[in-house]
Amino acid sequence: MYDARELARNTPGMGIKDDASMVDMAAMRAYRLSRLQGEIQARDCAALLLLDPINIRYAAGIKAGQIFSMHFLGRCLVVPAEGQAVIIGWGAAAGAWRPETIGAAMPMLPITYMEAGSRRDDRVAAWARDIAAVLREQGGEGRVALDVCDPATLDALRATGLEVIAGEPLVERATAIKCPEEIACLLHAVSVAETAMARMRRDLEPGMTENELFAILQHTNIAMGGEWIEYRLLAAGGHANPWGMEAGDRLIRAGELVPFDCGLIGPFGYSADVSRTFFCEPGTPNDAQKRLYQLAHENIQRNLELVKAGVSFREVSERGWMPPREFVAHRYPVMMHGIGMGDEWPCIPWPIDWERDGYDGVLEENMVICVESFIGSEHGGEGVKLEEQVLVTRDGYQLMSTFPFEERLLA
């Protein structure tokens, strides 16, 4: 039905080719470091200390063992307000590969309890002293922004005399605006996702399990140079409503709707966060299924019209499309969210959630935004998940995701 290679080609009008050879990786790393350093300086900090492996990759391009590093603290990165970063890492993680954004590498004894055991407190204290020494050598002492921590690391840093503030806001603000190379990487990830989606659509048949269908997405991503998938959000029939159930051994039946969310971390560490809902043939969609799908499609199209540089988050929310009453309880948690190396700031809530969840800000040119919809009745039954990934422009938006919708469900 769909040609995978054709769907993986360049998005018309983007002006950026989906071609890894076109991405200047050094320029992209330099841009990302400059974005972080601008935020460090704006908050009058000496440095930003990064422990989150995705943030370390954004700052310096180091990607080894990212999933492992999410639960095993074996490296960190000191990003000064000016100049090159310093990587402090366990074993080969410190200096096996040194991109131009890193000026020095230092060893680090593991400080997780698994490795350190009863020595952990001493190792954490020594680690904190090393951090303070690095800052002194670079002429920066005093206030440090820290992205993630546990009580022991925070206490140890403060014991050296450092003032520690939250680093997450700095990182989120820095990552929000993409350079051309990042946009190319995001587009490449979407091409990988859409190739997988075409294969899923082609191979979907009654009797296969949700896991079997999801495995096509995972296999295609890895085979095309991608890295991992953030979650297993694929469910068939009534299993999909409310949204959030992960793929399992449930058999997919003819005539069921099969919604899924890619959540894919593709080549170069950038995301494709695109959702579609397929109809499992043979059979003919019924009126209830068409209504669900058409409401979700209307939701996406109406909210896409709100996307434009300079528009405030509040205005987007206040003008946002709201579903009929029976679908409100099971609505997707947010109208829109940022995307880069995973889900990012900002999140824009539905109009009825603004007073609880809304915050100041405006859409800016070269943000990349995902527009979300889930339509499922609070009384049960099936559901439809749709999502588009777009580049924010001064005149509106440019679609990154171009995979076709189900014509039989829109008819």
N, C-alpha and C positions, 0 to 999 in steps of 0.2 A: 504493500500500500504506500509506504514512504521509502524514499531512497536515502539511506543513511549518509552516504558521501555527499549528496547534494545538500542535505540539511546541515552538514558540518562546514559548508563553505562560508565565506565572509558574509557578514550581515550587510545588506545594501545600505550605502550612505554613511557608514561609520567612518570611512576615510582611514581606517587602520586595518591592515591585513592580519588575519588570524594565521600567523606564521612565526614559529619560535625563533627563526633566524633573523626576524625583523626586530626582536626585542633587545635593546641595549641594556644588558643586565647591570653593568657598572653604573650607567646613568640612573637606572631605577634605584639601585642601592644608595647612591649619593643623594637622590631626591628624598628618599624616605628618611635618611639620617638628618637631612636639613630640616625636614618637617618636625621631627622630634626635637631637634635642638632649638628651633624657633619656639616651641612650647615650653621647653626648659627655661629659656631666657625670659619668656613672658611671665613666668611664675617665680622669677628670681631664685632659681635653684642652681646649685653647683653641678648637679648631675641627676640623671635618671638611672636607677638601678632596676634591671629587668631580670625576672626569674621565670616568667611565663615563656615557654619555648616558641610560641607563635609570635610574641612580641620581640623576642631575640631575633627571630628570622626577619621580621619586618625591619628591624634596626640595622642588622649586619649581614643578612643573607645566609646565616648558618641554619641548616635544616636537619642535620643528622639526628635520628632517633627522636623525632618530635613527640610521637605518642608516648613512648617510654618516658621521656622527660617530663610529661605531664604528671607523673606520679613518682618520679625518681629525680630529686634535685641534685643534678650533677654538674650544672654549669649556670653561670649568670653573666650578665653583661653590664658594664659600667659605661654609660653614655654621657660624656661631659658636655657642658654647655657649648664648648667649641672643640674642634679637633677630632681625632679618631677615637673610637671606642676601645675598651680593654675587655677581652674575654677571659673569664676565670673558669676553668673547667677541669673535670676529672679525666685523667688519662689522656687519650688521644683527642678528647673533646675540646681541649684547650687550644691546640695548635695544629691539628691535622690539616685544616684548610683555613687560610687566612685571606679573606677578601680585603680589598683596599680600604674598606670602612673600619678595619681593625688595626690599631697601631701596635698593640702588644697582647701577649697571651701569657697567662699565669696558671700554674697547677692549682687544683682544689681537691681536698679530701672530701669524699661524700659525706653529707651531713644528714642523710635520712637515717631513721632508726634501724632500718634493715641492715645497713652497712656499719653504722657507728655504734649501735647498741648503747651501752652505758657510757661510752665516750662522747655521746652526741652533744651534751652541753659544752664540753671543752672544744669540740670541733666547731660548733656554731660560734663560740666566742672568738676562736682564732680566725674563722672566716670573716667575721665582722671587723676584726682588726685589720685584716688584709684589705677590705673594702675602704676603710678609713685611710689606710696608707696610700692606696692608689689615688684617692682624692687629694691627699696632701701633695703627692708628687706632681699632680697636674695643676696644683695651685687653686684647688677648689675645696673649701671646707664649709661646713654649716648645713644648710638645708638640702636634703636629698629626697627625691620622689621615688617611691617604691611601688611596683605594680601589684605584686601578690606576696603574701607572707603567711607565716604561722606565728604564734606568740613568741616562740623562742628566737626566731630570726629578728623580729621587730625589737624585742627587748635587748638583744645583743648589739644591734646597730645603735640604739639609743644609749647604751652603756658606754660607747666610744665617744659620746659627745655630739653625735649627729642629730640634727632635727629631721625627722622623717615625716613626709606628707604623702598623701595618696597619689600614686602615679597613674592610675587608670584613666582619670580625666585627660591627662596629657596625651596618653597614647591614643585614646579614642578620637580626640580632636585632630591629632596629627594624621591618623589614617583616613579620615573622612574624605579628603580631597585627593583624587587620583591623578597621577601624571599619565602621559600618553602610553608609556610602557606598561603601567599597571592596567590601564584600560585594555590594552592588547592581551595581557595575560588573562584578564577576566573574560574577554571575548573568546579566547582559546578554550577556557574551561567550559564555557557554555556550548561551544562546538563539540567538545567531548561528551558533555551531558546529552546533547541532542542526537548525537550518533547512537548513544546508548538507548535513548528513548525510542528512536526509530526501530532498533532491534527488539526492544521490549514490545512495541506495538505489533511488529511483524510476528513475533513468536508467541504472543499471548493466545492461549487456548484453554478451553475447559479442562479441568483435571490437573492442571499444574498447580503447585502450591505458591503461596505468596513468596516464600523464600526462593523458589526457583525463578520467579520473575525478577525479584530484587537482585539475585545473583548476576543477572545480565548487566545491570547497572554497575555493580561492583567490578565485574570482570572487564567490562569495556573501559572503565576509568583506569584501572591498573595497566591494562594492555596498551593504552594510549598515553602512558606516562603520568597518569594522575596518582594521587597519594592515598587518600582515604575518603570515607563518607561519614558525615557527622552523626547520622542516625539512620534507623531502618524504617522510615515512615512510608509504608506501603501496606494497604489493607483493602480487602474486597468486601463488597456487599455491606451488610449491617455492621461488620467489624470496624468500618471506617468512621462510624458516628457514635460518640463524639470523636473528633480528630485527636490523634496522638498515639494510637495503637501501632505497635511495630509489627513488621512482617513476621509470620510464623508458619506453621505447618498446615494452616487452613487451606482447603482446596478451593480454587476459584471456579465458580459455576458459570455456565452460559447464561447470558442476559444480565450479569452483574456489572455494576460500576466498580472500577478499580482505580482509586486515587492514590497518588504518591508524590513525594517531595524529594527532589534529588539530593539536596544538602551535600553536594559533592565538592571535595577539595581536589582540584585538578592539577595539571602540570604547573610548576612554579609556585605552588602553594596558594593559588587564588581560587575563589569559589564560583560555583554555578548553583544558584538557589532558585530553581525553576520547578513549578508543579504543574501536573496535568492529571486528568481523569480519563481513563479509557473505558470503553464499553466492550465487554467480552462477548464476541460473536461465537456461534450464530445466534440469530434472534433479532428482534426489533425493539429499540428503546421504547419504554412506555411513557405515558404522559407525566407521571410523577418524576421519573428520571430526567426527562427533558426540562421540567420546571426547575429542578435543582440546578442543573447545568446552566440553564439560561440565566438564572439569578446570579450564579457565581460569575459568569461571563460579564453580565451587566455591572456587577460589583467592580471587577477589574477595570473595565473600560471607563466607567465613570470616575473612578479614583485616579486612573492614569491622567485624565484631563486636568487634574489639580497639580500635577508635577511640573514645576518650572522654577528656575533659579530666581531667588529673591522673595519667594512666597514663604510666609512664616509657618512654623509647625502648627500653631494655633489655627491659622486660616485653613490649612489643609484638613485638620481635624474637624473644624466646625462645618466645613462644606462637604465632608465625607459622606459617601453613600451608606445608608443603613439598611439592613435586610428587614423583611417583614417580621412581625413580632415572634412567630414561632421559631425563627432561626437565630434570634438574638442571643439566647443563652449559650448556644454552641458556636458562636462566632469565633474566628481566629483571634488570638490574643491582641494583635495590633493590626492597624491598617497597612503600615509600611515600616520598613527598617533598612538600615544601611547594610552594605555587604562589601567585603574585601577578602581578607584571609580568614573568612568566617563571618558570622553575623556581627554587625557593628552598630555603633551609634550613628544616627539617631533612631529611636523608636517613636512612631507617631500613633497615638491611641485613637480609638473610635470616639466620635463626638460625645457619647454618653459616659466615656471614661476620662474625659479631659481633666476634670477637676481633681480626680484622684491620681492620674498618671502623667498628665501633660507637663511640659517644660518649655522654656524659651528656646528659640533658635530659628534659623531660616534654611531652606534648601539652597545649596550653593552649586555653582557650575562645577562639573566634574565630580560631584558625588555620584555614587552608584547606589541605587535604591531598588528594593524588592517590594512590589505591590501584592498584597496577600488577600486571599479569600478562602473561606470554608463555609459551605452552606449545608447544614444538616439540621433536621427538626429536633426540637427538644423532646418530641414524642417518640423518637427513634426512627428506624428506617435507614436508608442509605445516605451517603453524603458525597459532596463534590469539592475537591481541592484544586484551585488554580492559582498560579503565581507567575508574575512576569518580572524580569530583571532589566532595569533601564538605566541609562546614563542621563543625568540631569544636565540640561543645556540652558542657555540664556533664553531660548525661545520655547522651551518645553522639555521634551525628553526624546531620547533615541532608544528604540528597542534593542536590547542585546539578545533576548530570547525570541526566537522566531518559529518555534515548533508549532505546527498547525493545531487548531482546536478540532474537536470532534464534530464534523458537519452534521452527522445524523442526530446529534443531541441538540444542535442549534436550530434544526429545521422545524 
